[in-house]
């Protein structure tokens, strides 16, 4: 990593960031005016843009390109320009034209430098003589027979970085010509790749796209990002055909097309049904398209019914609910509709995290906080109790984990869930420390389970009977434990006082025997 620095007096330095700011190069452009722009041209050249206004003269626009050893090349312009640093050079954008300044590639220099006799140059010369019908072309090929593979590769790379179509064609012909005389069959995958990229770049540089892109830039950008940029320029058909040609999924293209289609539909009389059918006709053969994101755009353009229709095709429940909850912030009936759909989709997914998120949004706060408003949630669950039972279960569990048993009992009571109300009372009973209070609450819980037995389904009746019987036995055990505590105090058992209330039956017997009450432990 390099850092270029320029002082107000024109002193120029290049420092190495990864080597303790070691100075790599320095120079002076002998200009005290601050440049309007300063950008990199690849990794070893700097481009400066000055707009100078001499006395009694018009504005002068000068671009300096500087490289190692303080070598600077000036370019003069009559109009303002803008510099854009590219991967393989620097783009100079003017009001009427665009120029690309770049370092001459090594492959181009090996072919076109004056008086060069390197194998790539000799291969191009041999092709030129062959096309003229000169039989002496064989002599040029014989001289580079050992380096023919390198010469073919260099011609291909030179065509890759060339911009003139005629020169590109000549270099590709030279590469193809040299392959016929190689001893072994060469790998043509790189040649085909370069030809494909050259064709793409040449077509994009023409109208109506006029995207100034080179093959090195395309290779660094990738086909996926290229078709995305084309789609953002609203060349969706070209982007889709390019995807089919190079084998890239076109879900991004269709997504951007659908978003633009919805935005542009404001100015026509197309209905939501027609627009939805048009979008689905394009999406039916392309899996992986995010309907949720398209629905977000539809909702932003005041088309809630279209957004709802598109979300019905979304296969990812999390994406569905997330978008619906974001759309539920709208005021009025639209927001309520989106919130109800979000709760319904979350209930159908049976995803605990998704359900909790939907409940939190519906309540307007954390479900266990005092600010939570559960009336809308209760009303929604009452409409379809069986299908939306998961909402009530998870909300009740959240209240129980937070030890909010009173609120849990009230919530279940408002929904007519007597069984869960009884369990909430049971939890609250075991949080009572006083034995008399616990016994009283256990009697209430027993009565609740007995009432549930008469109204529940046949499969649940044995369970309710067991719960009621367990409460009765727990009451009897608690009563016996209180009697044991009084007996231990009366007989003054050693290591007292002894506490039995709240222990299980096994722990009660163990502690009773350890305290010397073995006789009491033998009683039925």
MARVO-101378 format. One record per residue (C-alpha): residue number from 0; residue in one letter; x, y, z. Coordinates in Angstrom, 2 decimals. Layout:
N
PT    i  aa       px       py       pz
PT  NUM   A        X        Y        Z
...
This chain:
524
PT    i  aa       px       py       pz
PT    0   X     0.00     0.00     0.00
PT    1   X     1.34     3.38    -1.07
PT    2   X     0.58     6.94     0.04
PT    3   X     1.15     9.89    -2.30
PT    4   X     1.73    13.32    -0.70
PT    5   X     1.86    16.75    -2.35
PT    6   X     2.83    19.97    -0.54
PT    7   X     1.62    23.50    -1.27
PT    8   X     4.99    24.25    -2.90
PT    9   X     4.75    21.36    -5.36
PT   10   X     6.99    18.89    -3.52
PT   11   X     5.87    15.36    -4.21
PT   12   X     6.59    12.17    -2.21
PT   13   X     5.45     8.54    -2.32
PT   14   X     5.55     6.64     1.01
PT   15   X     5.09     2.96     1.79
PT   16   X     2.30     2.55     4.34
PT   17   X     3.20    -1.06     5.13
PT   18   X     6.91    -0.25     5.66
PT   19   X     6.84     2.43     8.38
PT   20   X     6.18     5.23     5.84
PT   21   X     9.47     4.66     4.07
PT   22   X    10.06     7.14     1.25
PT   23   X    10.03     5.42    -2.12
PT   24   X    10.13     8.37    -4.52
PT   25   X    10.17    12.16    -4.49
PT   26   X    10.06    15.01    -6.97
PT   27   X     8.87    18.56    -7.60
PT   28   X     6.33    19.68   -10.19
PT   29   X     7.31    23.33    -9.63
PT   30   X     3.74    24.54    -9.24
PT   31   X     2.54    26.24    -6.06
PT   32   X    -1.16    26.05    -6.95
PT   33   X    -3.26    23.43    -5.23
PT   34   X    -4.58    20.86    -7.76
PT   35   X    -8.28    20.30    -8.16
PT   36   X    -7.79    16.53    -8.22
PT   37   X    -5.08    14.02    -7.41
PT   38   X    -5.66    10.34    -8.20
PT   39   X    -3.69     7.15    -8.74
PT   40   X    -3.12     5.77   -12.23
PT   41   X    -2.58     2.05   -11.47
PT   42   X    -0.06     1.58    -8.65
PT   43   X     2.99     3.48    -9.88
PT   44   X     1.71     6.73   -11.44
PT   45   X    -0.06     9.82   -10.12
PT   46   X    -2.37    12.10   -12.12
PT   47   X    -2.83    15.77   -11.12
PT   48   X    -5.43    18.13   -12.54
PT   49   X    -4.78    21.89   -12.41
PT   50   X    -7.08    24.72   -13.47
PT   51   X    -4.82    27.78   -13.81
PT   52   X    -6.01    31.28   -14.65
PT   53   X    -3.07    33.39   -15.92
PT   54   X    -3.47    37.19   -16.04
PT   55   X    -5.38    38.44   -19.10
PT   56   X    -5.80    34.87   -20.37
PT   57   X    -8.56    32.32   -20.30
PT   58   X    -8.60    29.39   -17.88
PT   59   X    -6.02    26.72   -18.67
PT   60   X    -6.73    23.09   -17.79
PT   61   X    -3.63    20.92   -17.45
PT   62   X    -3.36    17.25   -16.46
PT   63   X     0.05    16.00   -15.28
PT   64   X     0.83    12.29   -15.33
PT   65   X     3.86    11.43   -13.22
PT   66   X     5.70     8.19   -12.70
PT   67   X     8.89     6.97   -11.06
PT   68   X    12.07     9.06   -11.23
PT   69   X    10.13    12.35   -11.32
PT   70   X     8.97    12.02   -14.94
PT   71   X     5.90    14.18   -15.68
PT   72   X     3.86    14.34   -18.88
PT   73   X     1.48    17.30   -19.35
PT   74   X    -1.88    17.12   -21.19
PT   75   X    -3.62    20.40   -22.10
PT   76   X    -7.41    20.77   -22.37
PT   77   X    -9.67    23.63   -23.39
PT   78   X   -12.52    22.63   -21.09
PT   79   X   -12.81    21.39   -17.49
PT   80   X   -12.26    17.68   -16.93
PT   81   X   -12.78    15.17   -14.16
PT   82   X   -10.38    12.37   -13.18
PT   83   X   -11.59     8.89   -12.30
PT   84   X    -9.08     6.34   -11.02
PT   85   X    -9.55     2.94   -12.67
PT   86   X    -8.10    -0.49   -12.05
PT   87   X    -5.89    -0.31   -15.15
PT   88   X    -5.40     3.45   -15.59
PT   89   X    -7.05     6.83   -15.14
PT   90   X   -10.14     8.02   -16.97
PT   91   X   -10.24    11.70   -18.00
PT   92   X   -13.88    12.69   -18.44
PT   93   X   -14.60    15.82   -20.46
PT   94   X   -17.85    17.44   -21.57
PT   95   X   -17.70    15.80   -25.04
PT   96   X   -15.35    12.83   -24.78
PT   97   X   -13.64    10.44   -22.41
PT   98   X    -9.98     9.44   -22.54
PT   99   X    -8.17     6.60   -20.81
PT  100   X    -4.58     7.14   -19.72
PT  101   X    -2.72     3.98   -18.81
PT  102   X     0.76     2.58   -18.75
PT  103   X     1.74     0.67   -21.88
PT  104   X     1.34    -3.03   -21.00
PT  105   X     4.37    -5.28   -21.24
PT  106   X     2.66    -7.47   -23.85
PT  107   X     1.98    -4.47   -26.10
PT  108   X     5.54    -3.22   -25.70
PT  109   X     6.91    -6.66   -26.63
PT  110   X     5.08    -6.49   -29.98
PT  111   X     4.95    -2.87   -31.10
PT  112   X     8.19    -1.35   -29.79
PT  113   X    10.44    -0.06   -32.60
PT  114   X    13.01    -2.53   -33.85
PT  115   X    11.81    -5.27   -31.53
PT  116   X    12.69    -8.86   -32.52
PT  117   X    11.07   -10.64   -29.58
PT  118   X     9.08   -13.81   -30.39
PT  119   X     5.64   -12.05   -30.20
PT  120   X     6.77    -9.37   -32.65
PT  121   X     8.24   -12.01   -34.97
PT  122   X     4.94   -13.96   -34.86
PT  123   X     2.99   -10.87   -35.90
PT  124   X     5.54   -10.20   -38.66
PT  125   X     5.24   -13.79   -39.88
PT  126   X     1.44   -13.42   -40.09
PT  127   X     1.82   -10.18   -42.02
PT  128   X     4.13   -11.83   -44.55
PT  129   X     1.81   -14.85   -44.80
PT  130   X    -1.24   -12.67   -45.55
PT  131   X     0.76   -10.98   -48.32
PT  132   X     1.53   -14.36   -49.87
PT  133   X     5.24   -14.31   -48.98
PT  134   X     6.54   -17.87   -48.68
PT  135   X     9.41   -16.58   -46.52
PT  136   X     7.01   -16.32   -43.58
PT  137   X     8.19   -19.79   -42.65
PT  138   X    11.63   -18.40   -41.88
PT  139   X    10.21   -16.06   -39.18
PT  140   X     8.36   -18.96   -37.62
PT  141   X    11.46   -21.18   -37.67
PT  142   X    13.39   -18.56   -35.69
PT  143   X    10.87   -18.57   -32.79
PT  144   X     9.91   -22.24   -32.86
PT  145   X    11.13   -22.78   -29.28
PT  146   X     9.27   -19.72   -27.97
PT  147   X     6.12   -20.11   -30.03
PT  148   X     3.87   -20.93   -27.05
PT  149   X     5.02   -17.79   -25.21
PT  150   X     4.52   -15.69   -28.34
PT  151   X     0.94   -17.00   -28.78
PT  152   X     0.13   -16.20   -25.13
PT  153   X     1.65   -12.71   -25.40
PT  154   X    -0.42   -11.91   -28.50
PT  155   X    -3.56   -13.01   -26.67
PT  156   X    -2.71   -10.80   -23.67
PT  157   X    -1.90    -7.87   -25.95
PT  158   X    -5.33    -8.21   -27.62
PT  159   X    -6.90    -8.32   -24.16
PT  160   X    -5.65    -4.82   -23.25
PT  161   X    -6.03    -3.23   -26.69
PT  162   X    -8.94    -0.88   -27.47
PT  163   X    -8.77    -0.47   -31.26
PT  164   X   -10.89    -3.20   -32.94
PT  165   X    -8.60    -3.55   -35.97
PT  166   X    -5.51    -4.00   -33.80
PT  167   X    -7.37    -6.48   -31.61
PT  168   X    -8.37    -8.51   -34.67
PT  169   X    -4.79    -8.55   -35.93
PT  170   X    -3.41    -9.74   -32.58
PT  171   X    -6.03   -12.47   -32.25
PT  172   X    -5.28   -13.67   -35.76
PT  173   X    -1.57   -13.80   -34.88
PT  174   X    -2.34   -15.88   -31.79
PT  175   X    -4.54   -18.24   -33.80
PT  176   X    -1.96   -18.42   -36.57
PT  177   X     0.83   -19.39   -34.17
PT  178   X    -1.19   -22.21   -32.60
PT  179   X    -1.22   -24.11   -35.91
PT  180   X     2.56   -24.56   -35.75
PT  181   X     2.90   -25.64   -32.11
PT  182   X     4.16   -29.16   -31.44
PT  183   X     1.43   -29.93   -28.90
PT  184   X    -2.21   -28.87   -28.92
PT  185   X    -2.53   -25.72   -26.76
PT  186   X    -5.22   -24.97   -24.21
PT  187   X    -7.65   -22.59   -25.90
PT  188   X    -9.77   -21.76   -22.82
PT  189   X    -7.92   -18.51   -22.14
PT  190   X    -8.16   -17.48   -25.79
PT  191   X   -11.91   -18.11   -25.83
PT  192   X   -12.37   -16.22   -22.57
PT  193   X   -10.49   -13.20   -23.93
PT  194   X   -12.54   -13.27   -27.14
PT  195   X   -15.78   -13.37   -25.19
PT  196   X   -14.74   -10.50   -22.93
PT  197   X   -13.56    -8.44   -25.90
PT  198   X   -16.89    -8.92   -27.62
PT  199   X   -18.76    -7.84   -24.49
PT  200   X   -16.62    -4.73   -24.00
PT  201   X   -16.83    -3.72   -27.66
PT  202   X   -20.61    -4.01   -27.66
PT  203   X   -20.95    -2.07   -24.41
PT  204   X   -18.78     0.76   -25.69
PT  205   X   -21.21     1.26   -28.57
PT  206   X   -24.63     2.91   -28.34
PT  207   X   -27.04     2.95   -26.70
PT  208   X   -25.16     1.75   -23.62
PT  209   X   -21.85     3.58   -24.20
PT  210   X   -20.21     2.08   -21.13
PT  211   X   -16.47     2.71   -21.37
PT  212   X   -15.10    -0.53   -19.97
PT  213   X   -11.93    -2.48   -20.70
PT  214   X   -11.33    -6.21   -20.45
PT  215   X    -9.14    -5.92   -17.29
PT  216   X   -11.89    -3.86   -15.66
PT  217   X   -14.49    -6.44   -16.68
PT  218   X   -12.43    -9.31   -15.28
PT  219   X   -12.02    -7.48   -11.97
PT  220   X   -15.68    -6.42   -11.86
PT  221   X   -17.14    -9.82   -12.75
PT  222   X   -20.18   -10.69   -14.82
PT  223   X   -22.57   -10.50   -11.87
PT  224   X   -21.69    -6.90   -11.04
PT  225   X   -21.67    -5.97   -14.73
PT  226   X   -25.25    -7.15   -15.29
PT  227   X   -26.25    -5.38   -12.08
PT  228   X   -24.84    -2.10   -13.42
PT  229   X   -26.62    -2.63   -16.71
PT  230   X   -29.88    -3.23   -14.87
PT  231   X   -29.40    -0.11   -12.81
PT  232   X   -29.08     1.78   -16.09
PT  233   X   -32.38     0.14   -17.09
PT  234   X   -30.87    -2.02   -19.84
PT  235   X   -32.68    -5.04   -18.43
PT  236   X   -33.10    -6.94   -21.70
PT  237   X   -29.41    -6.63   -22.53
PT  238   X   -28.47    -7.69   -18.99
PT  239   X   -30.77   -10.74   -19.19
PT  240   X   -29.34   -11.84   -22.55
PT  241   X   -25.81   -11.38   -21.22
PT  242   X   -26.69   -13.61   -18.25
PT  243   X   -27.93   -16.32   -20.60
PT  244   X   -24.79   -16.07   -22.73
PT  245   X   -22.18   -16.21   -19.96
PT  246   X   -24.17   -18.53   -17.67
PT  247   X   -24.85   -16.12   -14.80
PT  248   X   -28.11   -16.31   -12.78
PT  249   X   -30.40   -13.47   -13.74
PT  250   X   -32.32   -13.17   -10.47
PT  251   X   -30.70    -9.79    -9.76
PT  252   X   -31.68    -8.51   -13.20
PT  253   X   -35.29    -9.60   -12.73
PT  254   X   -35.41    -8.11    -9.26
PT  255   X   -34.21    -4.69   -10.48
PT  256   X   -36.56    -4.93   -13.48
PT  257   X   -39.53    -5.64   -11.21
PT  258   X   -38.65    -2.69    -8.95
PT  259   X   -38.40    -0.33   -11.93
PT  260   X   -41.60    -1.79   -13.37
PT  261   X   -43.49    -1.00   -10.18
PT  262   X   -42.07     2.51    -9.87
PT  263   X   -42.88     3.36   -13.49
PT  264   X   -46.41     1.98   -13.14
PT  265   X   -47.44     5.10   -11.23
PT  266   X   -48.00     6.96   -14.48
PT  267   X   -50.33     4.42   -16.11
PT  268   X   -53.66     2.83   -15.29
PT  269   X   -52.30    -0.68   -14.74
PT  270   X   -54.03    -2.46   -11.86
PT  271   X   -52.32    -4.40    -9.09
PT  272   X   -53.57    -7.67   -10.51
PT  273   X   -52.18    -6.95   -13.97
PT  274   X   -48.86    -5.78   -12.59
PT  275   X   -48.58    -8.78   -10.28
PT  276   X   -49.32   -11.22   -13.12
PT  277   X   -46.73    -9.51   -15.33
PT  278   X   -44.05    -9.84   -12.65
PT  279   X   -44.93   -13.45   -11.86
PT  280   X   -44.75   -14.37   -15.55
PT  281   X   -41.08   -13.33   -15.52
PT  282   X   -40.26   -14.88   -12.15
PT  283   X   -41.83   -18.32   -12.61
PT  284   X   -38.72   -19.87   -14.19
PT  285   X   -36.20   -18.13   -11.94
PT  286   X   -35.95   -19.56    -8.41
PT  287   X   -34.21   -17.54    -5.76
PT  288   X   -35.74   -14.14    -6.52
PT  289   X   -36.61   -12.22    -3.35
PT  290   X   -40.32   -11.47    -3.55
PT  291   X   -40.08    -9.79    -0.16
PT  292   X   -37.79    -7.03    -1.43
PT  293   X   -40.01    -6.44    -4.47
PT  294   X   -43.01    -6.26    -2.13
PT  295   X   -41.19    -3.60    -0.11
PT  296   X   -40.92    -1.45    -3.25
PT  297   X   -44.61    -2.03    -4.00
PT  298   X   -45.59    -0.89    -0.53
PT  299   X   -43.36     2.18    -0.83
PT  300   X   -45.28     3.19    -3.97
PT  301   X   -48.65     2.94    -2.15
PT  302   X   -49.61    -0.45    -3.57
PT  303   X   -50.33    -2.53    -0.43
PT  304   X   -52.46    -5.10    -2.26
PT  305   X   -49.69    -5.76    -4.78
PT  306   X   -47.20    -6.08    -1.91
PT  307   X   -49.47    -8.60    -0.21
PT  308   X   -49.84   -10.61    -3.40
PT  309   X   -46.08   -10.72    -3.99
PT  310   X   -45.39   -11.74    -0.40
PT  311   X   -47.71   -14.71    -0.82
PT  312   X   -45.17   -16.19    -3.26
PT  313   X   -42.22   -15.70    -0.88
PT  314   X   -41.02   -19.09     0.34
PT  315   X   -38.88   -17.77     3.19
PT  316   X   -41.06   -17.11     6.21
PT  317   X   -38.46   -14.94     7.89
PT  318   X   -38.26   -12.62     4.89
PT  319   X   -42.05   -12.50     4.68
PT  320   X   -42.57   -11.54     8.30
PT  321   X   -39.67    -9.10     8.34
PT  322   X   -41.05    -7.09     5.43
PT  323   X   -44.62    -7.23     6.75
PT  324   X   -43.52    -5.90    10.11
PT  325   X   -41.62    -3.07     8.45
PT  326   X   -44.72    -2.22     6.43
PT  327   X   -46.95    -2.34     9.50
PT  328   X   -45.66     1.06    10.65
PT  329   X   -47.98     2.66     8.09
PT  330   X   -50.93     4.46     9.60
PT  331   X   -54.51     3.39     9.13
PT  332   X   -55.96     0.19     7.75
PT  333   X   -52.87    -0.63     5.67
PT  334   X   -50.63    -0.87     8.73
PT  335   X   -53.16    -3.02    10.59
PT  336   X   -53.49    -5.32     7.57
PT  337   X   -49.73    -5.80     7.33
PT  338   X   -49.45    -6.44    11.09
PT  339   X   -52.15    -9.09    11.00
PT  340   X   -50.51   -10.78     8.02
PT  341   X   -47.16   -10.74     9.84
PT  342   X   -48.69   -12.42    12.90
PT  343   X   -50.41   -15.02    10.74
PT  344   X   -47.25   -15.85     8.76
PT  345   X   -45.19   -16.03    11.97
PT  346   X   -47.72   -18.41    13.53
PT  347   X   -47.66   -20.63    10.45
PT  348   X   -43.85   -20.78    10.46
PT  349   X   -43.65   -22.05    14.08
PT  350   X   -40.29   -20.26    14.35
PT  351   X   -39.92   -19.11    18.00
PT  352   X   -37.66   -16.17    17.17
PT  353   X   -39.98   -15.04    14.39
PT  354   X   -43.04   -15.34    16.60
PT  355   X   -41.38   -13.37    19.39
PT  356   X   -40.47   -10.60    16.95
PT  357   X   -44.05   -10.42    15.68
PT  358   X   -45.43   -10.36    19.24
PT  359   X   -42.99    -7.62    20.25
PT  360   X   -44.11    -5.45    17.33
PT  361   X   -47.78    -6.09    18.06
PT  362   X   -47.43    -5.20    21.73
PT  363   X   -45.44    -2.08    20.94
PT  364   X   -42.74    -3.02    23.47
PT  365   X   -41.11    -6.05    25.09
PT  366   X   -43.86    -8.58    25.93
PT  367   X   -42.82    -8.67    29.60
PT  368   X   -42.60    -4.90    30.07
PT  369   X   -45.31    -2.77    31.68
PT  370   X   -45.75    -0.78    28.46
PT  371   X   -46.79    -3.86    26.47
PT  372   X   -50.34    -3.70    25.11
PT  373   X   -51.69    -7.22    24.57
PT  374   X   -55.27    -6.35    23.60
PT  375   X   -54.54    -6.47    19.86
PT  376   X   -52.73    -9.80    20.30
PT  377   X   -55.60   -11.28    22.35
PT  378   X   -58.16   -10.15    19.79
PT  379   X   -56.11   -11.63    16.95
PT  380   X   -55.75   -15.01    18.71
PT  381   X   -59.47   -15.18    19.54
PT  382   X   -60.36   -15.06    15.85
PT  383   X   -58.68   -18.42    15.15
PT  384   X   -57.64   -19.99    18.49
PT  385   X   -56.44   -23.33    17.13
PT  386   X   -54.39   -21.97    14.20
PT  387   X   -52.81   -19.23    16.30
PT  388   X   -52.26   -21.25    19.45
PT  389   X   -48.48   -20.96    19.07
PT  390   X   -48.72   -17.20    19.65
PT  391   X   -50.49   -17.71    22.96
PT  392   X   -48.10   -20.48    24.02
PT  393   X   -44.95   -18.47    23.42
PT  394   X   -46.32   -15.30    24.97
PT  395   X   -47.47   -17.22    28.04
PT  396   X   -44.07   -18.89    28.34
PT  397   X   -42.35   -15.50    28.16
PT  398   X   -44.49   -14.23    31.05
PT  399   X   -43.85   -17.39    33.07
PT  400   X   -40.06   -17.16    32.59
PT  401   X   -40.22   -13.57    33.83
PT  402   X   -42.18   -14.71    36.93
PT  403   X   -45.15   -12.57    35.87
PT  404   X   -47.68   -15.19    36.91
PT  405   X   -50.52   -12.74    37.56
PT  406   X   -50.25   -11.36    34.03
PT  407   X   -49.93   -14.87    32.61
PT  408   X   -53.11   -15.96    34.47
PT  409   X   -54.98   -12.88    33.23
PT  410   X   -53.77   -13.47    29.66
PT  411   X   -54.87   -17.13    29.62
PT  412   X   -58.17   -16.24    31.29
PT  413   X   -58.95   -13.65    28.60
PT  414   X   -58.46   -16.38    25.96
PT  415   X   -60.49   -18.99    27.88
PT  416   X   -57.45   -21.26    28.32
PT  417   X   -58.42   -22.67    31.70
PT  418   X   -55.75   -25.37    31.67
PT  419   X   -52.93   -22.89    31.19
PT  420   X   -54.49   -20.57    33.75
PT  421   X   -54.35   -23.45    36.25
PT  422   X   -50.69   -24.04    35.48
PT  423   X   -49.98   -20.32    35.98
PT  424   X   -51.64   -20.53    39.41
PT  425   X   -49.55   -23.63    40.15
PT  426   X   -46.34   -21.74    39.37
PT  427   X   -47.46   -18.90    41.59
PT  428   X   -48.30   -21.32    44.41
PT  429   X   -44.78   -22.65    44.56
PT  430   X   -43.40   -19.12    44.80
PT  431   X   -45.24   -18.66    48.09
PT  432   X   -42.86   -19.09    51.04
PT  433   X   -45.51   -19.25    53.75
PT  434   X   -46.92   -22.77    54.17
PT  435   X   -50.49   -21.60    54.82
PT  436   X   -50.46   -19.39    51.69
PT  437   X   -49.07   -22.22    49.62
PT  438   X   -51.74   -24.61    50.88
PT  439   X   -54.47   -22.11    50.07
PT  440   X   -53.14   -21.58    46.52
PT  441   X   -52.79   -25.33    46.01
PT  442   X   -56.47   -25.77    46.89
PT  443   X   -57.33   -23.12    44.30
PT  444   X   -55.20   -24.94    41.72
PT  445   X   -56.85   -28.27    42.55
PT  446   X   -60.26   -26.75    41.98
PT  447   X   -59.06   -25.29    38.67
PT  448   X   -57.85   -28.69    37.45
PT  449   X   -61.11   -30.31    38.51
PT  450   X   -63.05   -27.73    36.48
PT  451   X   -60.74   -28.33    33.51
PT  452   X   -61.48   -32.04    33.73
PT  453   X   -65.11   -31.42    32.97
PT  454   X   -64.51   -29.17    29.97
PT  455   X   -61.39   -30.60    28.30
PT  456   X   -61.10   -33.28    25.63
PT  457   X   -61.20   -36.98    26.48
PT  458   X   -57.48   -37.39    25.86
PT  459   X   -56.65   -34.67    28.39
PT  460   X   -58.95   -35.82    31.20
PT  461   X   -56.45   -38.33    32.69
PT  462   X   -53.84   -35.59    32.76
PT  463   X   -56.18   -33.18    34.56
PT  464   X   -57.14   -35.92    37.06
PT  465   X   -53.48   -36.58    37.76
PT  466   X   -52.78   -32.86    38.29
PT  467   X   -55.72   -32.47    40.68
PT  468   X   -54.71   -35.60    42.61
PT  469   X   -51.10   -34.37    42.80
PT  470   X   -52.28   -31.05    44.25
PT  471   X   -54.30   -32.89    46.90
PT  472   X   -51.31   -35.05    47.82
PT  473   X   -49.09   -31.98    47.95
PT  474   X   -51.54   -30.32    50.33
PT  475   X   -51.54   -33.42    52.58
PT  476   X   -47.73   -33.58    52.48
PT  477   X   -47.46   -29.90    53.39
PT  478   X   -49.87   -30.42    56.29
PT  479   X   -47.81   -33.39    57.55
PT  480   X   -44.58   -31.38    57.23
PT  481   X   -46.02   -28.62    59.40
PT  482   X   -46.99   -31.20    62.01
PT  483   X   -43.45   -32.62    61.96
PT  484   X   -41.99   -29.17    62.53
PT  485   X   -44.25   -28.71    65.56
PT  486   X   -43.36   -32.20    66.85
PT  487   X   -39.63   -31.52    66.43
PT  488   X   -39.99   -28.34    68.41
PT  489   X   -42.02   -30.05    71.16
PT  490   X   -39.66   -33.04    71.53
PT  491   X   -36.60   -30.86    71.07
PT  492   X   -34.94   -32.98    68.41
PT  493   X   -31.17   -32.35    68.19
PT  494   X   -29.66   -29.92    65.68
PT  495   X   -32.93   -27.97    65.48
PT  496   X   -34.91   -26.10    64.48
PT  497   X   -35.93   -28.36    61.62
PT  498   X   -37.71   -27.14    58.47
PT  499   X   -39.71   -29.69    56.47
PT  500   X   -42.21   -27.50    54.64
PT  501   X   -41.62   -27.36    50.88
PT  502   X   -39.41   -30.47    50.69
PT  503   X   -40.22   -33.47    48.54
PT  504   X   -41.42   -36.70    50.12
PT  505   X   -38.04   -38.44    49.77
PT  506   X   -36.11   -35.48    51.21
PT  507   X   -38.63   -35.21    54.03
PT  508   X   -38.09   -38.86    55.03
PT  509   X   -34.31   -38.53    54.73
PT  510   X   -34.20   -35.45    56.95
PT  511   X   -36.68   -36.98    59.43
PT  512   X   -34.52   -40.09    59.92
PT  513   X   -31.36   -37.99    60.24
PT  514   X   -33.05   -35.88    62.93
PT  515   X   -33.94   -38.94    65.02
PT  516   X   -37.58   -39.26    64.03
PT  517   X   -37.40   -42.75    62.64
PT  518   X   -40.59   -43.72    64.37
PT  519   X   -42.50   -40.93    62.72
PT  520   X   -41.05   -41.96    59.37
PT  521   X   -42.52   -45.49    59.74
PT  522   X   -46.05   -44.17    60.18
PT  523   X   -48.25   -44.45    57.09
